[in-house]
Structures are given as C-alpha cells and as structure tokens.
Amino acid sequence: MKPAMKYYFVKGAPCILTENVKGYVRKGLVNGRRATMVSMTWNETDKSHATIRKLYKGTLKGGVEYEVPLPESVNVEISKKDKEGNIIWSRLVPIQRIGSNIKIPLGLQRRWNLTKHLNVRMIHVDLGFAYQRIIHTSSCWSEHVDPIHVLN
C-alpha cells in the first residue's frame, strides 16, 4: 500500500501551526502561529530505520528527498520581532505527534471495505507555503507505516 500523500520537512523553512497546542495557548502556541522548521525527533524504534541511521551519522546529501517514519515531533523555532524586524526573543518548541482512534460507521465500512477503526497520527505543523497537514493513517490491524518525506 502506497501513501496517499507526501509530506515534507525542510530545515529552515517557514511553517505554521495548524491547531492550538493544548496547555500552551497562553504562551502563543496557537493555530496560525508562524514558526521555522528546525529538526525532527524520532523514538527509539525509528533509530533502526536506514535513513535515520544515515541522518545521525551525518551522511545524508542535501537536495535529496528521503523517506522517513512519521517523527515523534517536529521541532520549530518561534520568535517575536520588533517593528524593525529584529528578533526580541526566540524559543525552540517540539510540536508532538498526536494520535487518535476513529470509529468508522458501518455504512462506510461496507461501502469502501474499511476496518472498524482507523488509527490517525498527525503533527499539527505545516510548511508555511503549502498548508498540507502532516498526517498518517493506518488500519489498526495493519503493520504498514506510511513514510513522510524530508528535504535536507
């Protein structure tokens, strides 16, 4: 099964938060907040992935598209600027992957031959010029993991 969409991470690219970050709204982590993509964080099991091993070794080439597992977080830099555009402060913030289990109505299960539940994992940050949500879906009985793509 091939992924239905490609998602991209580009280090240094402008990005936008697509949902409020629970518990951090007062600190400005809200839907529509502009930021800059800095890095991604994977869990321990992802470190065995061939591309992730190359990333940690520093052997990936720039300008090449790589497939990687959906990360645990996309780390972004948020900042505040003065009227002249000078940065007053900046912070590195991990936007964590979240997941939920969606029950599929019986009619849709039959119509599209779907399973009872759909596991959805997503990170609420998009490229600032694309506005495509980073999302990964899989059947709760499937072992398949759709990749996201990284431009280094």
C-alpha positions in Angstrom: 0.0 0.0 0.0 1.5 3.3 -1.1 0.9 6.5 1.0 -1.9 8.6 -0.4 0.0 11.9 0.1 3.6 13.0 0.6 4.5 15.3 3.5 7.6 17.4 3.6 10.0 18.7 6.3 12.6 21.3 5.1 15.1 22.6 7.7 14.9 26.3 7.9 11.6 26.6 6.0 8.7 28.8 7.3 5.9 26.8 8.8 2.6 27.4 10.6 0.9 25.7 13.5 -2.5 24.2 12.4 -4.0 23.7 15.9 -3.7 25.2 19.3 -1.1 23.3 21.4 -3.1 22.1 24.5 -1.8 23.8 27.6 0.3 26.4 25.8 -2.2 28.7 24.3 -1.3 31.5 26.7 2.3 31.2 25.5 1.3 31.8 21.9 1.3 28.3 20.6 -2.0 28.7 18.7 -3.5 27.8 15.3 -1.9 30.1 12.7 1.2 30.8 14.6 4.2 31.3 12.2 7.5 29.5 13.0 10.6 28.0 11.4 11.2 24.2 10.9 14.4 23.2 12.8 14.5 19.5 13.3 12.6 16.3 13.9 12.7 13.8 16.8 12.2 10.1 16.5 11.5 7.4 19.0 14.0 4.6 19.8 12.5 2.1 17.4 12.8 4.5 14.5 16.6 4.8 15.0 16.9 1.4 13.3 15.5 2.9 10.1 18.2 3.1 7.4 17.7 6.8 6.6 17.5 7.7 10.3 20.8 5.9 10.9 22.4 7.9 8.0 20.9 11.1 9.4 22.6 10.5 12.8 25.9 9.7 11.1 25.7 12.9 9.0 25.8 11.1 5.7 22.6 12.4 4.0 23.1 14.6 1.0 21.4 18.0 0.7 18.8 18.5 -2.0 17.7 14.8 -2.0 14.3 13.6 -1.0 14.4 10.9 1.8 11.6 8.7 3.2 11.4 8.5 6.9 8.9 7.3 9.5 6.5 9.9 11.0 8.5 11.5 13.8 7.6 11.9 17.4 7.8 15.7 17.0 8.7 18.4 14.5 10.8 21.0 16.4 10.1 24.6 15.4 11.5 27.9 16.4 9.0 30.6 17.4 10.1 34.2 17.8 8.9 37.7 18.5 10.2 40.6 16.4 10.1 44.3 17.0 8.7 46.9 14.4 12.1 46.9 12.6 12.1 43.1 12.2 14.8 42.4 14.8 14.2 39.3 16.9 13.4 40.2 20.5 13.3 36.5 21.7 13.1 33.0 20.2 12.3 29.6 21.6 12.7 26.0 20.3 9.3 24.2 20.6 8.6 20.5 19.9 5.2 20.0 18.2 4.5 16.5 19.3 2.8 13.8 17.2 -0.7 13.0 18.5 -2.9 10.1 17.7 -6.5 9.0 18.0 -8.6 6.1 17.1 -11.6 6.9 14.9 -14.6 4.5 14.8 -15.7 4.1 11.1 -19.6 4.0 10.7 -20.8 0.6 9.5 -22.2 2.1 6.2 -18.7 3.4 5.3 -17.1 0.2 6.3 -19.2 -1.8 3.9 -19.1 0.8 1.1 -15.3 1.3 1.0 -14.3 -2.1 2.5 -12.8 -0.4 5.6 -11.9 -1.8 9.0 -13.9 -0.9 12.2 -11.4 1.6 13.4 -8.8 4.0 11.8 -5.7 5.0 13.7 -4.7 8.5 12.9 -1.4 10.1 13.8 -0.6 13.7 12.9 1.6 16.6 13.8 -0.1 19.9 13.7 2.6 21.9 11.8 2.7 22.6 8.0 5.1 24.2 5.7 4.3 27.9 5.6 3.8 27.9 1.9 1.9 24.6 1.4 -0.6 24.3 4.3 -0.8 20.5 4.0 -1.3 18.8 7.3 1.3 16.2 8.3 -1.0 13.2 8.9 -0.5 9.4 8.8 -3.4 6.9 8.8 -3.4 3.2 9.1 -5.8 0.4 9.9 -5.5 -0.7 13.5 -4.7 -4.2 12.1 -2.1 -3.1 9.6 1.6 -3.3 10.1 2.2 -0.8 7.3 3.6 2.6 8.1 3.4 5.3 5.5 6.5 7.5 5.3 6.8 11.2 5.2 9.4 12.8 3.1 12.3 15.0 4.1 14.2 17.5 2.0 17.5 18.1 3.7 
